[in-house]
């Protein structure tokens, strides 16, 4: 089941398989906390597959001059030297904390919209600089350890309006 990209929004296409089995330059998107921890859920798999990206994320969270804000995105350019594929990692800061201290579902959903908008702006800048950016792949963000029903996140993503003629497709990968 998949949807057709709308001229002014985000279309989600659904896929089953390994999100990490992606061609070079794919943008792999996950929801993250602002504390520098990829310690549970699919974040553990991201950490194992992309250890240099994890280090960049952790350094960003722990050494930032100011607290990392929810509703933002850290876009990490391909940085894995000894492995393939060479992919971008997009960290959507949808919750300040994790575990029992994680933000509530409504706050996570609000932060999701803001972080995705931030991501799309950063991707546009990267392309304008001549960076090679491929397709966008996302797991069912927020639905694991953040405890938000996927259908609610899906509704937020599909409801993001973009500039006229600027439709975006995001592949949603489910194991």
N, C-alpha and C positions, 0 to 999 in steps of 0.2 A: 504494500500500500504506500503510495507516495502522493504528494501534492505538487501542483504546478506552481512555479515561482510567480508571485503576483508582481505587477509592475511597480508597486510602491511598498513592498514589505518583505518579510522573511518567509520563505517556503521551507518546510521540513520534509526531507525524504528519508524514509525508514529503511534500514539495512540490518541484517543479522550477520554477525561474524566478529572478527578481531579488529577493533578500532586501530590497533597499532600496525596492522598489515596494510599500510598506506604508502602510496608513492612519495618520492622525495617532494619536498616543499609543501606538503599538506599541512594545514593548521589543525592541530589536535587541541580541542577545547575541553577544559574541566573546571568545575567549581572548586574554589579554594577558600581556606580561612586566611586571615591576615597575620597569623602567628608564626608562619614558616614551617608548618608541619604537614607532611604528606604521610600520615601514619595509619590511615584506615581506608577501607573501601578501595575504589579504583585508583585512588592516589598512590597506594602502595605499588600498583603495577606501573603507574607513570614514573615513580621514583626508580624502580628497577630498570625500566626501559630507557629512561632519559636522566641518568644521574647528574650530568653537567647542568641540565635544565633545572633539576631540583636544587642544585647548589646555587644557581642564579636566583631562583625564587626565594630560597631561604635567606640568602644575603640581602636581597631586596627587602624582605620583611624585617629582618633583624638589625640591619644597619641603616635603615632609612632615617634621614634627618628628622622626619616627622612620622607619626603613626600612619601605616598604610590604611587608606580609606576603603571602606566597603563601597561597592558600586563602581569600582574601577577595574581595570584589566592590566595585567603585566603580560606583554607579548615578548616572548623569548625567541630570538632568531635561532635557526639551526646551529647547534653548538656541540653536538656529539661527534667527536673526532674519529673514534675507532669503530663506530657502528653505522649501520645503514638500516633504515632510511634516514635521511637528513630532513627532519621536520621542525616546523615551528611549534611552540607550545604556548597556548593562551591560558592564563590563569585568571579566571573570573572571580573576583573577591566578593562572594555572595554572603558570607557570614564572617563577622569579626573573630568569633571563637569557634571551637569545635567541642564535640562531646556534649556533656550536660549543659555547658555554657553557650552552646550555639544559639544564634539568633532565632527568633520565631519565624514560622513559615511566611507570614505577610511581609516581614522585613527582608527575608531572603529573596522573595519574589520581586520586591521593589529594587533590591540591589542587583538582581539578575538583569532586569531591563537596562539599568544604568551601565552595568559592566559590559553588556553586549554592545550597546551604543558606543562605549569607549573602545572596545575591540574593533568595531567596524571603522572607526576613525583612525585607529592606529594601522589597520591594514591598508587603508587608503593612502596614508602617508608612506608606508613601506613601498607600495606599488609606484607611487609618484617618484620615489628615490631610485626606482629601477630594480628593486628587490623582486625575486621570483617568489610569488605566493600562489600556492595551488588551492585546491578545494578545501572546504571547512568540514571537519568531522567533530562530532560531539557525542559523548556518552549521554545517558539520561541524567543530566546534571541535577543536583539537589535531591534526587530521589533515594539515594543511598543513606549515607551517614548523616546528612542534613535533614532527612525525614520529611521532605516535601513531596507530595504526590506528583508523579511525572505529569499527569494531565494538567495540573495547575501551572507548572513551568512551561509546558508546551503551549498553553493558552497565552502566556505572557510573551513567549518568543514570536508566535504567530501574530500577535497584536502590535508588534513594534512597527510603526510606520516609518518609512524612509523617504528620502527625496524622490520626486517623481522620476520614474524611469530607472530607479536604482534598486531593483529587486535583488535579493540575495538568497542563495540556497545553502542550507546547512544540512549535511548528512547526519542523521541520528543513528548511532550504532549501538545495538543491543547484543549481548552475548547470546 
